[in-house]
């Protein structure tokens, strides 16, 4: 894998972010997700196991807009 940061867009349960964080503890992993609870879970993982993960609330797309996410989405488990 070439040098530089990794962007996990739509980090969801953090599985891929944690995988990349374990591959290289010095590489910054930007874990982006539009659900606040996923970002909060990833923040706990970053604080306790993978300090190179940088959770971010947001999304990536081809235009700037506001996304309204339903509050009744199922809870996700971080590995």
Secondary structure as the mmCIF struct_conf table of DSSP 4:
data_model
#
loop_
_struct_conf.conf_type_id
_struct_conf.id
_struct_conf.beg_label_comp_id
_struct_conf.beg_label_asym_id
_struct_conf.beg_label_seq_id
_struct_conf.end_label_comp_id
_struct_conf.end_label_asym_id
_struct_conf.end_label_seq_id
BEND BEND1 UNK A 3 UNK A 4
STRN STRN1 UNK A 6 UNK A 9
TURN_TY1_P TURN_TY1_P1 UNK A 10 UNK A 10
TURN_TY1_P TURN_TY1_P2 UNK A 12 UNK A 13
BEND BEND2 UNK A 14 UNK A 14
HELX_RH_AL_P HELX_RH_AL_P1 UNK A 15 UNK A 23
TURN_TY1_P TURN_TY1_P3 UNK A 25 UNK A 26
BEND BEND3 UNK A 27 UNK A 27
STRN STRN2 UNK A 29 UNK A 33
BEND BEND4 UNK A 34 UNK A 34
HELX_RH_AL_P HELX_RH_AL_P2 UNK A 36 UNK A 48
TURN_TY1_P TURN_TY1_P4 UNK A 49 UNK A 49
TURN_TY1_P TURN_TY1_P5 UNK A 51 UNK A 52
STRN STRN3 UNK A 53 UNK A 57
BEND BEND5 UNK A 62 UNK A 63
TURN_TY1_P TURN_TY1_P6 UNK A 71 UNK A 72
HELX_LH_PP_P HELX_LH_PP_P1 UNK A 73 UNK A 75
#
